[in-house]
Amino acid sequence: MKQRNLRFWYGIFLSVFTVALGISFIVCAADLYFAEGGYTPESAGRMLLYLLAPVILYLIAVVGGYVLSVLYPASEKRPSPTAFSSLKKLRKRIPAGEGEAFLSEERHLKNYDLTRLVLWSVSAAFAVLAATMSAVYLSNSAHFPNNNVTGEVLNMLKNVLPWVGSAFLLFVGATLYEHFAAKSALISAKKLIVLSRGASMRTAPNYLGRVEALRAPLVTTVLRVLVFALAVTFLILGIVNGGAGDVFMKAIKICTECIGLG
């Protein structure tokens, strides 16, 4: 019990230390950006010197955490199976069958396989496209003439971040879809096993009927995830192309000219 508490509290300490160090880097980067002289190697070196001691302490803390895990290893627990891994094992047990109900559930599994293949193929293709477009921009030395480092970094983010962010959100959406869709496909796999034994769904175990209710919100959940990912993508695109500034200026004009708050 004491060993587990020690690992727990040390993990909390290291997590808080990580967040604090990240905030320190963000604050130093913001200070460099808003400094009167702008970014210079000297100012960057001065900021990094301020962060040297916290970084060294953080590395020592990470090493200490590794030593702690070696001295007091956590008890091994068998990981809980995911819906995808359970489905993969269960499909090996599905024998051949016939009947309208059996074929209907079988089509559901095939549609799941096809959708999953298309979704991951599209995600992989878009990731390759995003990496290519980002590499094309970064490899062009004309984009980095060293005249205005801050402006060049901002332009780089405007041209690279939308591609990288969109690819990341697409992979997140594909992962979430696979998680929820595998649960629905798992229901079909269980039904196929029951039907292959010659039992009707009326005589099937009650848990199939209860789990069937999970399939209804699947489409809604997937649509919500996709809409959320699309909304975040458009927000990022609007910020990097200056759209947020335009909206802000319009809001100022409405307040000062139309409503008369000015």
C-alpha positions in Angstrom: 0.0 0.0 0.0 2.8 2.4 0.9 4.6 1.7 -2.3 1.5 2.3 -4.4 0.8 5.6 -2.6 4.5 6.6 -3.2 4.1 5.9 -7.0 0.8 7.7 -7.1 2.0 10.9 -5.4 5.2 10.9 -7.3 3.2 10.6 -10.5 1.1 13.6 -9.4 4.2 15.6 -8.7 5.8 14.8 -12.0 2.6 15.7 -13.9 2.4 19.0 -12.2 6.1 19.6 -12.8 5.5 18.8 -16.5 2.6 21.3 -16.8 4.6 24.0 -15.0 7.6 23.5 -17.2 5.4 23.7 -20.3 3.8 26.9 -19.1 7.3 28.3 -18.5 8.3 27.6 -22.1 5.1 29.2 -23.4 5.6 32.3 -21.2 9.2 32.7 -22.4 8.1 32.2 -26.0 5.4 34.9 -25.6 7.9 37.2 -24.0 10.2 36.8 -26.9 7.4 37.4 -29.4 6.1 40.6 -27.7 9.5 41.9 -26.8 10.4 45.3 -28.2 13.5 44.1 -30.0 11.8 41.0 -31.4 13.4 37.6 -31.6 17.2 37.6 -31.6 19.7 34.8 -30.8 20.8 36.7 -27.8 17.3 37.1 -26.3 16.5 33.4 -27.1 19.7 32.4 -25.3 18.9 34.5 -22.3 15.5 32.9 -22.0 16.9 29.4 -22.4 19.4 30.2 -19.7 16.5 31.0 -17.4 14.9 27.6 -18.1 18.2 25.7 -17.8 17.8 25.0 -14.0 14.1 23.9 -14.2 14.9 21.6 -17.2 17.8 20.0 -15.3 15.6 19.4 -12.3 12.9 18.0 -14.5 15.3 15.5 -16.1 16.4 14.5 -12.6 12.8 14.0 -11.6 12.2 11.8 -14.7 15.2 9.7 -13.9 14.0 9.5 -10.3 10.6 8.2 -11.5 12.3 5.5 -13.6 14.4 4.4 -10.6 11.3 4.4 -8.4 9.5 2.2 -11.0 12.4 -0.3 -10.9 12.6 -0.4 -7.1 8.9 -0.6 -6.6 7.4 -2.1 -9.8 3.7 -2.0 -10.1 1.7 -5.3 -10.0 1.1 -6.6 -13.5 -2.6 -6.5 -14.4 -4.1 -8.1 -17.5 -5.3 -5.3 -19.7 -9.0 -5.1 -20.3 -9.9 -6.3 -23.9 -11.1 -3.6 -26.2 -14.2 -4.0 -28.4 -11.9 -4.3 -31.5 -9.7 -7.0 -29.9 -12.8 -8.9 -28.7 -14.4 -8.7 -32.2 -11.2 -10.0 -33.8 -11.2 -13.1 -31.5 -14.9 -13.7 -31.8 -15.0 -13.6 -35.6 -12.7 -16.7 -35.7 -15.5 -18.6 -33.9 -18.2 -17.7 -36.4 -19.2 -20.7 -38.5 -21.0 -20.7 -41.8 -24.7 -20.2 -41.6 -27.8 -19.4 -43.6 -31.1 -17.6 -43.2 -32.2 -14.0 -43.6 -31.3 -13.0 -40.1 -27.8 -14.6 -40.4 -27.1 -12.9 -43.8 -28.3 -9.5 -42.5 -25.8 -9.6 -39.6 -23.1 -10.9 -41.9 -23.7 -7.9 -44.2 -23.4 -5.6 -41.2 -19.9 -7.0 -40.4 -18.8 -6.7 -44.1 -20.0 -3.1 -44.2 -18.0 -2.5 -41.0 -14.9 -3.9 -42.6 -15.4 -1.9 -45.8 -16.0 1.4 -43.9 -13.0 0.8 -41.7 -10.8 0.1 -44.7 -12.0 3.2 -46.6 -11.7 5.5 -43.5 -8.2 4.4 -42.6 -7.1 4.5 -46.3 -8.4 8.1 -46.6 -6.7 9.1 -43.4 -3.4 7.6 -44.5 -3.7 9.2 -47.9 -4.5 12.6 -46.4 -1.6 12.2 -43.9 0.8 11.6 -46.8 -0.6 14.7 -48.6 -0.3 16.8 -45.5 3.3 15.7 -45.0 4.1 16.4 -48.7 2.6 19.9 -48.7 4.3 20.7 -45.4 7.7 19.4 -46.7 7.3 21.4 -50.0 6.8 24.6 -48.0 9.5 23.9 -45.5 12.1 22.9 -48.1 11.6 26.2 -50.1 14.4 28.5 -48.8 12.5 31.5 -50.3 10.0 31.3 -47.5 12.8 31.9 -44.9 14.9 34.9 -46.1 15.9 35.7 -42.4 14.5 39.3 -42.8 11.8 38.9 -40.2 12.0 35.7 -38.2 8.8 36.2 -36.3 6.8 36.9 -39.5 8.4 33.9 -41.2 7.5 31.6 -38.3 3.9 32.9 -38.3 3.7 32.3 -42.1 5.1 28.8 -41.6 2.3 28.1 -39.1 -0.3 29.4 -41.4 0.8 27.1 -44.2 1.8 24.0 -42.2 -0.5 23.9 -39.2 -3.8 23.5 -41.1 -2.4 20.4 -42.9 -0.9 18.9 -39.8 -4.0 19.7 -37.6 -6.4 18.4 -40.2 -4.5 15.1 -40.5 -4.4 14.8 -36.7 -8.1 15.4 -36.4 -8.9 13.0 -39.2 -6.9 10.2 -37.4 -8.7 11.0 -34.1 -12.1 10.8 -35.9 -11.1 7.4 -37.4 -10.0 6.1 -34.1 -13.2 7.1 -32.4 -15.2 5.7 -35.2 -13.4 2.4 -34.9 -14.0 2.3 -31.2 -17.8 2.8 -31.4 -18.3 0.9 -34.6 -16.5 -2.1 -33.2 -19.0 -2.3 -30.4 -21.9 -2.5 -32.9 -20.0 -5.0 -35.0 -19.4 -7.1 -31.8 -23.2 -7.4 -31.4 -23.5 -8.8 -34.9 -20.7 -11.3 -34.3 -22.5 -12.5 -31.1 -25.7 -12.8 -33.0 -24.1 -14.8 -35.8 -22.8 -17.3 -33.3 -26.2 -17.7 -31.8 -27.9 -18.0 -35.1 -25.4 -20.5 -36.4 -26.4 -22.8 -33.6 -29.9 -22.9 -34.9 -31.5 -20.7 -32.2 -33.7 -17.8 -33.1 -33.1 -14.4 -31.7 -36.2 -14.8 -29.5 -34.5 -17.7 -27.7 -31.1 -15.9 -27.7 -29.6 -14.8 -24.4 -31.1 -11.6 -23.0 -27.8 -9.8 -23.1 -28.0 -9.6 -26.9 -31.3 -7.7 -26.6 -29.9 -5.3 -24.0 -26.7 -4.7 -26.0 -28.7 -4.1 -29.2 -29.8 -0.8 -27.7 -26.2 0.4 -28.0 -26.4 0.2 -31.8 -29.0 2.9 -32.1 -26.8 5.9 -31.0 -23.8 4.8 -33.0 -24.6 6.8 -36.1 -25.4 9.9 -34.0 -22.1 9.5 -32.1 -20.0 9.2 -35.2 -21.7 12.2 -36.8 -21.1 14.3 -33.7 -17.4 13.3 -33.7 -17.1 14.2 -37.4 -18.9 17.5 -37.0 -16.8 18.4 -34.0 -13.6 17.5 -35.9 -14.8 19.6 -38.9 -15.7 22.5 -36.7 -12.2 22.5 -35.0 -10.6 22.3 -38.5 -12.5 25.3 -39.7 -11.7 27.2 -36.5 -8.0 26.6 -37.0 -8.2 27.6 -40.7 -10.1 30.8 -39.7 -7.5 31.8 -37.2 -4.5 31.2 -39.4 -5.9 33.0 -42.4 -6.9 36.1 -40.4 -10.6 35.4 -40.2 -10.7 35.8 -36.5 -9.3 39.3 -36.8 -11.9 40.3 -39.4 -14.7 39.1 -37.1 -13.2 41.0 -34.2 -13.0 44.2 -36.3 -16.6 43.8 -37.4 -17.7 43.3 -33.8 -16.0 46.6 -32.9 -17.7 48.5 -35.7 -21.1 47.1 -34.7 -20.6 48.2 -31.1 -19.2 51.6 -31.9 -21.2 52.6 -35.0 -24.5 50.7 -34.8 -25.3 50.2 -31.1 -23.4 53.3 -30.1 -21.4 51.9 -27.1 -18.5 54.0 -28.3 
